Amino acid sequence: MDKVYIDRPSACASGWCFYITIAVYGYLWRLSDLKRLQIERIAA
């Protein structure tokens, strides 16, 4: 039981939480950027 409890935070500390967060934010940012480009293209 203790090992599982210790492994969870260490997986986060090794960078997985950081990478997942960056991936999600990057994906959302790219989506909003594509939508903005489409709107500009339609408006042009």
BATI-982311 format. One record per residue (C-alpha): residue number from 1; x, y, z; residue in three letters; chain. Coordinates in steps of 0.1 Angstrom, whole numbers, plus 5000, padded with zeros to 4 digits. Each point is the difference from the previous one (the first is absolute). Layout:
# BATI-982311
@i:NUM&xx:X&yy:Y&zz:Z&aa:ALA&ch:A .
...
# end
This chain:
# BATI-982311
@i:1&xx:5000&yy:5000&zz:5000&aa:MET&ch:A .
@i:2&xx:5028&yy:5025&zz:5009&aa:ASP&ch:A .
@i:3&xx:5018&yy:4994&zz:4967&aa:LYS&ch:A .
@i:4&xx:4969&yy:5010&zz:4980&aa:VAL&ch:A .
@i:5&xx:4995&yy:5031&zz:5021&aa:TYR&ch:A .
@i:6&xx:5037&yy:5009&zz:4995&aa:ILE&ch:A .
@i:7&xx:4999&yy:4993&zz:4962&aa:ASP&ch:A .
@i:8&xx:4972&yy:5023&zz:4992&aa:ARG&ch:A .
@i:9&xx:5016&yy:5033&zz:5010&aa:PRO&ch:A .
@i:10&xx:5034&yy:4989&zz:4986&aa:SER&ch:A .
@i:11&xx:4984&yy:4994&zz:4966&aa:ALA&ch:A .
@i:12&xx:4987&yy:5036&zz:5002&aa:CYS&ch:A .
@i:13&xx:5034&yy:5013&zz:5012&aa:ALA&ch:A .
@i:14&xx:5018&yy:4983&zz:4971&aa:SER&ch:A .
@i:15&xx:4982&yy:5023&zz:4977&aa:GLY&ch:A .
@i:16&xx:4969&yy:4981&zz:4988&aa:TRP&ch:A .
@i:17&xx:4975&yy:5025&zz:5015&aa:CYS&ch:A .
@i:18&xx:5020&yy:5029&zz:4984&aa:PHE&ch:A .
@i:19&xx:5002&yy:4983&zz:4966&aa:TYR&ch:A .
@i:20&xx:4963&yy:4992&zz:5000&aa:ILE&ch:A .
@i:21&xx:4991&yy:5036&zz:5010&aa:THR&ch:A .
@i:22&xx:5022&yy:5014&zz:4973&aa:ILE&ch:A .
@i:23&xx:4985&yy:4977&zz:4974&aa:ALA&ch:A .
@i:24&xx:4965&yy:5009&zz:5010&aa:VAL&ch:A .
@i:25&xx:5007&yy:5037&zz:5000&aa:TYR&ch:A .
@i:26&xx:5019&yy:4998&zz:4967&aa:GLY&ch:A .
@i:27&xx:4972&yy:4981&zz:4984&aa:TYR&ch:A .
@i:28&xx:4974&yy:5025&zz:5011&aa:LEU&ch:A .
@i:29&xx:5022&yy:5029&zz:4990&aa:TRP&ch:A .
@i:30&xx:5005&yy:4985&zz:4965&aa:ARG&ch:A .
@i:31&xx:4962&yy:4994&zz:4997&aa:LEU&ch:A .
@i:32&xx:4992&yy:5036&zz:5009&aa:SER&ch:A .
@i:33&xx:5027&yy:5012&zz:4976&aa:ASP&ch:A .
@i:34&xx:4985&yy:4980&zz:4972&aa:LEU&ch:A .
@i:35&xx:4966&yy:5013&zz:5007&aa:LYS&ch:A .
@i:36&xx:5013&yy:5036&zz:5000&aa:ARG&ch:A .
@i:37&xx:5017&yy:4994&zz:4967&aa:LEU&ch:A .
@i:38&xx:4968&yy:4986&zz:4985&aa:GLN&ch:A .
@i:39&xx:4980&yy:5030&zz:5012&aa:ILE&ch:A .
@i:40&xx:5026&yy:5024&zz:4985&aa:GLU&ch:A .
@i:41&xx:5000&yy:4981&zz:4967&aa:ARG&ch:A .
@i:42&xx:4962&yy:5002&zz:4999&aa:ILE&ch:A .
@i:43&xx:5000&yy:5037&zz:5009&aa:ALA&ch:A .
@i:44&xx:5027&yy:5008&zz:4974&aa:ALA&ch:A .
# end
